[in-house]
Every structure is written in C-alpha cells, then in structure tokens.
Amino acid sequence: MSAHPHRSRTPAAEADKLAARLRRQVGQAIGDFGMIGDGDKVMVCLSGGKDSYTLLDILLQLQAKAPVRFELIAVNLDQKQPDFPEHVLPEYLTARGVPFHIIEQDTYSTVTRVIPAGKTMCSLCSRLRRGALYSWAAANGISKIALGHHRDDILATFFLNMFYQAQLKAMPPKLRSDDGRHVVIRPLAYCRENDIAEYAAQQRFPIIPCNLCGSQDNLQRKAVQRMLAEWEQLQPGRSENIFRALGHVSPSQLADRKLFDFSLGAPAAEMSAWTADAADETVAAQA
C-alpha cells in the first residue's frame, strides 16, 4: 500500500505550497477589492520587517503574470533610529533589481522628545511616518500605496477599536485617504501572520528589528494578539470566522442609526417625543 502523498512532501514542496498559497491570497485580495489597475504606479512601503518584505516579494512574483501592467517602487523611511543598519535595504533591493527610494527624516528624535519614557509611541510615530510617505507619494506620481498589514493586523485593529474606542471598524483592504489624494491598499489582507513569518524565514529576508515601538511590551495591541492566539488554540478557525464576518455586515442587525433607518415608518415627531422624554428622565435622575 503506497504512503499517503501528504506524508512524503519534502521541505521544498512545502515551501512551494506556502508560496503558492500566499500568491493566491494576495491575487484574490487584489481582485476582490480592485487594488491594482492597468498603469498603476505602486509604492510598496518597506520597513525591513517580515510583512513588508513578503508583500514586495509576492507582488514582484505576481507582476510577471498579472493581467494588467503596473510599476513597483520600494520606499523606506529612514527614521534615524540609533544603530539602524542603513546599508541593508539598499543592498537587498539593488541585488534584486527593484527600483527604490530611501526617505531620510528624523522622526525618532521627535517621538522620543514628545512621548514620555514608557508610554506608547505608536500613534505619533505612525502619523509622522504616514505624513512623510504620503508627501513623497504625492510628489512622485504614485497612484497606490501598498502597506504590509495582514489578516491578523486587521483583526487586532477591529478589537482595539471595539474595546478602547467603542467603534466597530478595522483596517479596510483598500482605503482613500482623508484628503482624497491617496489610495492605500493592503494586498496581504487575506494572509495569516504565521504563514508570512514562515515564508520570511524560508526566504531569509534580512529582517531589521524595530527598536522604537516594537520593543514596548505593554502595548494594547499585543494584549489583543495574545487573546486571539488563545482563542485560536481553544477553537481553531475562530479567527478566520471573525475575519469573514467583517465582510458580511448586516446593518439592520446592529444599532447605528446613521447606517440604517430604524424608524420603519414611525413619525419623526413621535420618535423625537420619546427622545425628549428620555432626556427629561436622565436630568431628573441626576438631580
């Protein structure tokens, strides 16, 4: 009796399977959300972490077979962190023949000066980084800005917004910036972080650790990530179900009056009267 085919897979075969899965998921996300069109000039924001390396690598593979023609340019923001290995990304990108640009802006000094020691730096750091990248994109004819956020980032953001901001929102796979000048895409939206980490290890990307916010152990995001990991251990597939739920929203089954008309024919004056009565009860209870 022959051995089960799955048991005879070599490490190389498993690596090929993982690469194929990531390409399929990225291609599906691009198609589902119309992320890249013919003639687009896509700026891949390359931080030196596993996610952005994987994003660039997969997009380069898809570029050769894509049904549309588009350009890729890798852009890194050198935030002037102490001991940052400035040579790593230029050497890697040059060796791969990828067009790139390094933006030099000392956001590190600004963040460490403004944020007290021990406090979370991510919010300010993100705003400064986003501003620098958006400005460069606007000045260089970029039509799409590709970020390396994956499925687990999107899930963590969803719970952070729900727990700490009382809002049901996450990271959309495709987003137009508030000023309307930029379109941000997240082609890794369907990809699991574990797969990305494994792929990055297989490809031996020259990872550059973040010593600014990545070294802070008290981040709320890390607590949410631990919660999701524990849920996944207790019930495998739970994270995938939650992620899929983000794409199957029923406004009438929630409670956002701006999103769904709950009046259902009730006179506006009648509804206002109820609201006024409730306000009077609140004032009386506080007196």
C-alpha positions in Angstrom: 0.0 0.0 0.0 1.5 3.3 -1.0 2.2 6.0 1.5 -0.1 8.9 1.9 1.0 11.6 -0.6 0.9 14.3 2.1 3.4 12.4 4.3 6.0 12.3 1.6 6.2 16.0 0.9 9.7 17.4 1.0 10.6 20.8 2.7 11.0 22.2 -0.8 7.5 21.0 -1.7 6.0 22.5 1.5 7.8 25.8 0.7 6.4 25.8 -2.8 2.9 25.2 -1.4 3.2 28.1 1.0 4.4 30.4 -1.7 1.5 29.4 -3.9 -1.0 29.9 -1.1 0.3 33.5 -0.4 0.3 34.3 -4.2 -3.3 33.1 -4.4 -4.4 35.0 -1.4 -2.8 38.2 -2.5 -4.1 37.9 -6.0 -7.6 37.2 -4.7 -7.4 40.3 -2.4 -6.2 42.5 -5.3 -9.1 41.2 -7.4 -11.8 41.4 -4.8 -11.1 45.0 -3.9 -9.8 46.3 -7.2 -6.5 47.2 -5.6 -4.3 47.5 -8.7 -5.3 48.6 -12.2 -3.6 49.0 -15.5 -0.9 51.7 -15.5 -0.7 52.0 -11.7 2.5 53.1 -10.0 2.5 51.2 -6.7 4.7 52.3 -3.9 5.5 49.4 -1.6 6.3 50.7 1.9 9.2 48.7 3.0 10.1 48.8 6.7 12.5 46.0 6.8 10.1 43.7 8.7 8.8 40.3 7.6 5.4 41.6 6.4 6.7 44.3 4.0 9.4 42.0 2.6 6.8 39.4 1.9 4.5 41.9 0.4 7.2 43.1 -2.0 8.3 39.6 -2.9 4.8 38.4 -3.7 3.9 41.5 -5.7 7.1 41.0 -7.7 6.0 37.4 -8.5 2.5 38.5 -9.5 3.8 41.4 -11.6 5.2 39.0 -14.1 1.9 37.2 -14.7 -0.7 40.0 -13.9 -3.5 40.7 -16.3 -2.5 44.4 -16.1 0.7 46.3 -16.3 1.9 48.2 -13.3 5.1 49.6 -11.8 6.5 48.8 -8.4 8.8 51.0 -6.4 10.0 50.2 -2.8 10.2 53.1 -0.5 11.7 53.1 3.0 11.5 55.8 5.6 14.9 56.0 7.5 13.6 57.4 10.8 17.2 57.8 12.1 16.9 55.3 14.9 20.1 54.7 16.7 22.1 51.8 15.2 19.8 51.5 12.2 21.6 49.4 9.6 21.2 51.9 6.7 23.0 49.6 4.2 20.7 46.6 4.5 17.7 47.7 2.4 19.7 49.4 -0.4 21.9 46.3 -0.8 18.9 43.9 -0.8 16.9 46.0 -3.3 19.8 46.6 -5.6 20.6 42.9 -5.7 17.0 42.1 -6.6 16.9 44.8 -9.2 14.0 46.6 -7.6 13.6 50.4 -8.1 13.7 52.1 -4.6 14.0 55.3 -2.7 15.1 56.0 0.9 13.4 58.9 2.6 15.5 60.3 5.4 13.6 62.1 8.1 14.5 62.1 11.8 11.1 61.2 13.3 12.8 59.2 16.0 14.0 62.3 17.8 10.6 63.9 17.6 8.8 60.9 19.0 11.2 60.3 21.9 11.2 64.0 22.7 7.4 64.3 22.8 6.3 61.0 24.3 7.3 60.3 27.9 9.5 57.4 28.6 7.5 54.1 29.0 4.5 55.5 27.1 3.2 54.0 23.8 4.9 55.7 20.8 3.0 54.0 18.0 0.3 56.7 17.4 2.6 59.6 17.0 5.2 57.5 15.1 2.5 56.3 12.7 1.3 59.8 12.0 4.8 61.1 11.3 5.6 58.1 9.1 2.4 58.3 7.2 2.9 62.1 6.5 6.4 61.5 5.1 5.3 58.6 2.9 2.2 60.4 1.6 4.2 63.5 0.8 6.7 61.6 -1.2 3.9 59.7 -3.0 2.2 62.9 -4.0 5.4 64.4 -5.3 6.3 61.3 -7.4 3.2 60.3 -9.2 2.3 57.3 -7.0 -1.2 56.0 -7.7 -1.4 53.3 -5.0 0.4 53.0 -1.6 0.8 49.4 -0.6 1.1 48.5 3.1 2.1 45.2 4.7 -0.8 44.8 7.1 -2.2 41.2 7.1 -5.3 39.4 8.3 -4.2 39.3 11.9 -3.4 43.0 12.0 -6.9 43.7 10.7 -8.5 41.5 13.4 -6.4 43.1 16.2 -7.4 46.6 15.0 -11.0 45.6 15.0 -10.9 44.5 18.6 -8.8 47.5 19.7 -11.4 49.9 18.2 -14.2 48.0 19.8 -12.6 47.7 23.3 -11.0 51.1 23.6 -12.9 53.4 21.1 -16.4 51.9 21.2 -16.4 51.7 17.4 -16.9 48.8 15.0 -14.2 49.4 12.5 -10.9 47.8 11.4 -8.4 48.3 8.6 -10.0 48.2 5.2 -8.2 46.3 2.5 -8.5 49.4 0.3 -8.9 53.0 1.6 -8.9 56.5 0.2 -7.0 58.9 2.5 -9.0 61.6 4.3 -7.8 64.3 1.9 -8.7 62.2 -1.1 -5.3 62.4 -2.6 -4.1 58.8 -2.0 -5.4 55.2 -2.3 -3.9 52.9 0.3 -4.0 49.1 -0.4 -3.3 46.1 1.8 -2.7 43.1 -0.5 -1.8 40.8 2.4 -5.4 41.3 3.9 -6.2 37.6 3.4 -2.8 36.3 4.6 -2.2 34.8 8.1 0.8 36.2 10.1 2.1 32.7 10.8 2.3 32.0 7.1 4.1 35.3 6.5 6.6 34.6 9.3 7.3 31.1 7.9 7.7 32.5 4.4 10.1 35.2 5.5 12.2 32.6 7.3 12.3 30.4 4.3 13.3 33.3 2.0 15.9 34.5 4.6 14.9 38.1 4.3 17.4 40.5 6.0 15.0 41.5 8.8 15.6 44.8 10.5 14.1 44.9 14.1 12.2 48.0 15.2 13.7 49.4 18.4 11.3 52.2 18.7 7.8 50.8 19.2 8.4 47.2 18.5 10.3 46.9 21.8 7.5 48.1 24.0 5.9 45.1 25.8 2.9 46.9 27.3 1.1 47.7 24.0 -2.7 47.1 24.0 -2.2 45.5 20.5 0.0 42.8 22.0 -2.7 42.0 24.6 -5.3 41.6 21.9 -3.0 39.5 19.8 -2.5 37.2 22.8 -6.3 37.0 23.2 -6.7 36.0 19.6 -4.0 33.4 19.8 -5.6 31.8 22.9 -9.0 31.8 21.1 -7.4 30.1 18.1 -5.9 27.4 20.4 -9.2 26.7 22.0 -11.1 26.7 18.8 -9.1 26.6 15.6 -10.7 28.6 12.8 -12.2 31.2 15.1 -10.0 34.0 13.8 -10.9 33.1 10.2 -14.6 33.3 11.0 -14.3 36.7 12.7 -12.4 38.0 9.7 -15.0 36.7 7.3 -17.7 38.4 9.4 -16.1 41.7 8.6 -17.1 41.2 5.0 -20.7 40.1 5.9 -22.2 43.1 7.7 -26.0 43.3 8.4 -26.7 47.0 9.3 -30.3 46.2 10.3 -28.9 43.8 13.0 -26.7 46.4 14.6 -27.7 49.7 16.2 -26.1 52.5 14.1 -29.0 54.9 13.3 -26.8 56.7 10.7 -26.3 53.4 8.9 -29.8 52.1 9.0 -33.2 53.8 9.2 -34.8 52.2 12.2 -37.9 54.5 12.0 -39.6 52.0 9.7 -42.4 54.4 9.1 -42.8 55.8 12.6 -43.5 59.5 12.5 -40.4 61.6 13.2 -42.3 63.8 15.7 -43.3 60.7 17.7 -39.7 59.4 17.8 -38.5 62.9 18.9 -41.0 62.9 21.7 -39.6 59.6 23.1 -36.1 61.1 22.9 -37.2 64.2 24.8 -38.9 62.1 27.5 -35.7 60.1 27.9 -33.6 63.2 28.3 -36.0 64.6 30.9 -35.7 61.3 32.9 -32.0 61.5 32.7 -31.9 65.0 34.1 -34.3 64.1 36.9 -32.2 61.1 37.9 -29.1 63.3 38.1 -30.8 66.0 40.1 
